[in-house]
């Protein structure tokens, strides 16, 4: 009888978090106005939650802040590369606005779209600065 050792497949737990990050990116890129047009039940919820302008702004900021925090947590080296980090998020924010324009708004870019992009980038920048400041504070207190 042959004695074969059973090999267990070891999966890095970080891969699960990266999969969750891709799910979060997918949620952030989803044009909810388009989804609402196809799914009236969800459309009612979206209209109820985000009908006020302030709620729309908070939704944009919250979604991109959460996404930025997740990226900085999973890829801490990006903390030392602010330009690359901001370029990645500028692209994601533009992609999100572009998907909205193509899927359900069917119009050219207007000031409102630029405002949404600016809100996204302000949230991302705020998260970056908070994380960077907290990391520097940790280093200075451990010295």
C-alpha positions as CSV (number, residue, x, y, z in Angstrom):
1,X,0.0,0.0,0.0
2,X,1.3,3.4,-0.9
3,X,1.5,6.0,1.8
4,X,0.5,9.3,0.3
5,X,0.4,12.3,2.4
6,X,-2.7,14.3,1.9
7,X,-1.9,17.9,0.9
8,X,-4.2,20.5,2.0
9,X,-4.8,23.5,-0.1
10,X,-3.8,26.5,1.8
11,X,-5.5,29.7,0.7
12,X,-4.2,33.0,1.9
13,X,-7.0,34.7,3.9
14,X,-6.1,37.9,2.2
15,X,-7.6,36.6,-1.0
16,X,-11.1,36.6,0.6
17,X,-10.7,40.2,1.5
18,X,-9.5,41.0,-2.0
19,X,-12.6,39.2,-3.3
20,X,-14.7,41.4,-1.0
21,X,-12.9,44.5,-2.3
22,X,-13.9,43.5,-5.9
23,X,-17.5,43.1,-4.7
24,X,-17.4,46.5,-3.1
25,X,-15.9,48.0,-6.3
26,X,-18.7,46.4,-8.2
27,X,-21.3,47.9,-5.9
28,X,-19.6,51.3,-6.2
29,X,-19.6,51.1,-10.0
30,X,-23.3,50.0,-10.3
31,X,-25.5,52.6,-11.8
32,X,-28.3,52.4,-9.3
33,X,-30.6,54.6,-11.4
34,X,-30.4,52.0,-14.2
35,X,-31.0,49.1,-11.8
36,X,-34.0,51.0,-10.3
37,X,-35.5,51.3,-13.8
38,X,-35.4,47.5,-14.2
39,X,-36.3,46.6,-10.6
40,X,-39.1,48.9,-9.4
41,X,-38.9,47.5,-5.8
42,X,-35.3,48.6,-5.5
43,X,-36.1,51.8,-7.3
44,X,-38.6,52.7,-4.5
45,X,-35.9,52.1,-1.9
46,X,-33.3,54.1,-3.8
47,X,-35.7,57.0,-4.4
48,X,-36.7,57.0,-0.8
49,X,-33.1,56.9,0.5
50,X,-31.4,59.3,-2.0
51,X,-34.1,61.7,-3.1
52,X,-32.7,64.5,-1.1
53,X,-29.5,66.1,-2.5
54,X,-27.7,65.8,0.9
55,X,-28.5,62.1,1.0
56,X,-27.1,61.7,-2.5
57,X,-23.9,63.5,-1.4
58,X,-23.5,61.4,1.7
59,X,-24.1,58.2,-0.3
60,X,-21.3,59.2,-2.8
61,X,-18.9,60.2,0.0
62,X,-19.7,57.2,2.2
63,X,-19.3,54.7,-0.6
64,X,-15.9,56.1,-1.8
65,X,-14.6,56.5,1.7
66,X,-15.4,52.9,2.5
67,X,-13.7,51.8,-0.8
68,X,-10.6,53.9,0.0
69,X,-10.3,52.6,3.5
70,X,-10.6,49.0,2.2
71,X,-7.9,49.6,-0.5
72,X,-5.5,51.2,2.0
73,X,-6.1,48.4,4.5
74,X,-5.5,45.6,1.9
75,X,-2.7,47.4,0.1
76,X,-0.8,49.5,2.8
77,X,2.0,50.3,0.4
78,X,-0.3,52.7,-1.3
79,X,-0.1,54.8,1.8
80,X,3.4,55.8,0.6
81,X,2.2,56.5,-3.0
82,X,-0.5,59.2,-2.8
83,X,-0.3,60.1,-6.5
84,X,-0.9,56.5,-7.6
85,X,-3.7,56.1,-5.0
86,X,-5.4,59.3,-6.1
87,X,-5.1,58.4,-9.8
88,X,-6.7,55.0,-9.2
89,X,-9.6,56.6,-7.4
90,X,-9.9,59.4,-9.9
91,X,-10.3,56.7,-12.6
92,X,-12.9,54.8,-10.5
93,X,-14.9,57.9,-9.8
94,X,-14.9,58.9,-13.5
95,X,-15.8,55.3,-14.5
96,X,-18.7,55.4,-12.0
97,X,-20.0,58.7,-13.4
98,X,-19.5,57.5,-17.0
99,X,-21.5,54.3,-16.4
100,X,-24.3,56.4,-15.0
101,X,-24.3,58.7,-18.1
102,X,-24.2,55.7,-20.5
103,X,-26.7,53.5,-18.9
104,X,-29.6,55.7,-17.8
105,X,-28.9,59.4,-17.9
106,X,-28.2,59.5,-21.6
107,X,-26.9,63.0,-21.6
108,X,-23.5,64.8,-21.8
109,X,-21.5,65.7,-18.7
110,X,-22.9,68.5,-16.6
111,X,-21.8,70.4,-13.5
112,X,-23.7,68.0,-11.3
113,X,-21.6,65.1,-12.5
114,X,-18.4,67.0,-11.8
115,X,-19.7,67.8,-8.3
116,X,-20.3,64.1,-7.7
117,X,-16.8,63.3,-8.9
118,X,-15.4,66.0,-6.6
119,X,-17.4,64.6,-3.6
120,X,-15.9,61.2,-4.3
121,X,-12.4,62.5,-4.5
122,X,-12.8,64.6,-1.4
123,X,-13.9,61.6,0.6
124,X,-11.0,59.5,-0.8
125,X,-8.5,62.3,0.0
126,X,-9.9,62.6,3.5
127,X,-9.6,58.9,4.2
128,X,-6.0,58.9,2.8
129,X,-5.0,61.8,5.1
130,X,-6.6,60.3,8.1
131,X,-4.9,56.9,7.5
132,X,-1.5,58.6,6.8
133,X,-1.8,60.8,9.9
134,X,-2.8,57.9,12.1
135,X,0.1,55.8,10.8
136,X,2.6,58.6,11.5
137,X,1.2,59.0,14.9
138,X,1.6,55.3,15.6
139,X,5.2,55.5,14.5
140,X,6.0,58.5,16.6
141,X,4.4,57.0,19.8
142,X,6.3,53.7,19.5
143,X,9.7,55.5,19.2
